Amino acid sequence: MRAFLAIDLPDPVTDALVDLQETLPLDCQTQADNFHLTLAFLGEQPERMIEDIHDAMREVNAPTLELELAGLDTFGDPYPKVLFVDVAKNTALERLHHKIRGAIRDAGLQLARERFRPHVTLARFRRRMPQADLERLRIFLLHHARFRLEPITVEGFSLYRSILHPDGAIHEKLAHYPLK
């Protein structure tokens, strides 16, 4: 099972991100149903490991936190692969991420070391974007450089199954874990 842990976004945030996507001059947007903030990508795992991780996540003890989506950026150089909304620096979110990774490790899964760059994916691009599209993206990024949403209160996170399809991934929520 391909799985990940993520923070769900409330409807007003999803609506604002859809509004932003509608101004994107390229046709490669992420489906609004798939908006989330990944805390840990688990990859392909046996169901037993997912059950062990589920049990471990039920024991994660962390407080609710405030989260602010602010700024736009891309992954990939020289050709962007992903356009995303960035997350303002957040110590509480970093602590939550650290606790979750520790609980995953304690459950028996060793995740690859990776830099945590919390974000919400807005669009995914073809491998080699044509020059005209690169210019349209550059102008879009300049125009929306100060993009910012009101902070939201995060009261929990969820375990998702990700099913890959030619039209994109379908995410199925398997469990939710409240923060205290």
SVG drawing of the C-alpha trace seen along z (x, -y; Angstrom):
<svg xmlns="http://www.w3.org/2000/svg" viewBox="-15 -41 34 48">
<polyline fill="none" stroke="black" stroke-width="0.4" points="0.0,0.0 1.3,-3.4 0.7,-5.7 1.5,-9.1 0.7,-11.2 -0.6,-14.7 -2.5,-17.7 -5.9,-18.2 -6.8,-21.7 -10.2,-23.3 -12.6,-24.2 -11.9,-28.0 -8.2,-27.3 -9.0,-24.8 -11.3,-27.4 -8.6,-30.1 -6.1,-27.7 -8.6,-26.8 -9.1,-30.5 -5.3,-30.9 -5.1,-27.9 -7.7,-29.5 -5.2,-32.3 -2.4,-30.0 -1.8,-30.3 -0.9,-26.6 -3.1,-23.5 -1.5,-21.2 -3.3,-21.9 -3.5,-19.4 -7.1,-18.3 -8.5,-20.3 -9.4,-16.9 -5.7,-16.2 -4.6,-19.4 -2.8,-18.5 0.4,-19.2 2.6,-16.0 4.2,-15.3 5.8,-11.9 5.7,-9.9 5.7,-6.2 6.0,-4.9 4.9,-1.3 4.5,0.7 2.9,4.0 -0.5,3.6 1.0,4.9 3.5,2.1 0.7,-0.5 -1.2,1.0 1.9,0.7 2.3,-2.9 -1.4,-3.6 -1.0,-2.3 2.1,-4.4 0.4,-7.6 -2.4,-7.1 0.3,-7.6 1.8,-10.8 1.2,-13.5 1.4,-17.0 -0.5,-20.3 -2.7,-22.0 -0.8,-24.5 -1.3,-27.5 -0.2,-27.2 0.2,-30.0 0.4,-29.4 2.5,-32.1 4.4,-32.5 4.8,-30.5 7.8,-28.5 8.8,-25.6 10.8,-22.4 13.0,-21.5 15.9,-23.2 16.3,-24.3 12.8,-23.0 10.2,-23.3 8.5,-20.0 6.1,-21.3 4.5,-24.6 3.6,-24.9 2.3,-27.2 5.0,-27.5 4.4,-27.4 5.7,-30.1 8.5,-28.9 6.8,-27.1 8.6,-25.5 5.5,-23.7 5.0,-22.1 8.7,-21.1 8.3,-19.5 5.2,-17.6 7.1,-16.3 10.0,-15.2 7.6,-13.3 5.9,-11.6 9.2,-10.5 10.3,-9.2 7.1,-7.2 7.4,-5.8 11.0,-4.7 9.8,-3.1 7.1,-1.2 9.9,0.4 10.1,-1.7 13.3,-3.6 12.4,-6.5 15.0,-8.1 16.5,-11.2 15.1,-14.2 14.8,-17.9 11.4,-18.9 9.9,-21.6 6.3,-21.8 4.1,-22.9 0.9,-22.4 1.3,-21.3 -0.7,-23.4 0.5,-22.0 2.8,-19.4 4.6,-20.1 5.9,-18.1 9.7,-17.3 10.8,-20.0 8.5,-22.9 8.5,-25.0 10.2,-28.4 6.9,-30.3 5.3,-28.3 8.4,-29.0 7.9,-32.7 4.2,-32.5 5.1,-30.7 7.7,-33.3 5.2,-36.1 2.6,-34.2 5.1,-33.8 6.0,-37.5 2.4,-38.6 1.6,-36.3 4.8,-36.8 3.0,-38.1 0.4,-35.4 -0.7,-34.7 -3.7,-33.2 -4.9,-33.8 -3.4,-31.4 -5.4,-28.2 -5.6,-26.1 -4.4,-22.5 -6.2,-20.1 -5.0,-16.8 -3.4,-14.9 -4.4,-11.9 -3.1,-8.7 -3.8,-8.4 -3.6,-5.7 -2.5,-6.9 -3.7,-5.1 -1.9,-6.0 -3.9,-6.5 -3.0,-7.9 -5.1,-11.0 -3.3,-11.5 -3.4,-10.0 -6.5,-9.3 -6.1,-9.8 -8.2,-7.8 -8.2,-8.8 -7.7,-5.7 -7.4,-7.3 -7.3,-10.7 -5.2,-11.5 -6.2,-14.5 -3.7,-16.9 -4.3,-17.9"/>
</svg>
